[in-house]
Amino acid sequence: MSREKKIQFNVSQKEYEKLKAYARKEGVSMAEVLRDYIKTLDTQG
């Protein structure tokens, strides 16, 4: 899959640490955690 778009946003220190810890536990990057979550979103409204 080609990744053409970049999303940039701010998170709190606590949110960052939670994401980092989860990604480490799962053995993936923080970006991959977020991409995987986006795949779960229902776009059929």
Secondary structure, 3 states (H helix, E strand, C coil): CCCCCCCCCCCCHHHHHHHHHHHHHHCCCHHHHHHHHHHCCCCCC
